[in-house]
């Protein structure tokens, strides 16, 4: 099956650039690592939970991190993790469609 044109690729690319490389309260390399699913050890449990079962994330998960990260930083970390998970799922779906 031929690959269809991806009319949203430029929008996804712009979103990734703004989120992962743009200014923020967390360093860009941290946001990139979180999106890739390779966060520093103190964020590993939260990022894994966001990537595998986001519905189960609670305030308790964040409370443990609030002594080290501000609310704005936690927001950026959470959004980066969710974006990375969505990107991985989209890539897997695209591969499945192409192989069908």
Residue pairs with C-beta under 8 A, 6 or more apart in sequence:
1 97
1 98
1 100
3 98
12 87
15 83
16 35
16 83
16 87
19 31
19 35
19 79
19 80
19 83
20 28
20 31
20 32
20 35
20 80
20 83
21 28
21 32
22 28
24 31
24 76
25 70
25 72
25 73
25 76
26 69
26 73
26 76
26 77
30 39
30 40
30 77
31 76
31 77
31 80
32 80
33 39
33 40
34 43
34 47
34 77
34 80
34 81
34 84
35 80
35 81
35 83
35 84
35 87
36 84
37 47
37 48
37 51
37 81
37 84
37 85
37 88
39 46
39 47
39 77
39 81
42 65
42 68
43 65
43 77
45 61
46 57
46 61
46 62
46 65
46 77
46 78
46 81
47 77
47 81
49 56
49 57
49 61
50 57
50 78
50 81
50 82
50 85
51 81
51 84
51 85
51 88
54 82
54 85
57 78
62 74
65 74
66 74
69 77
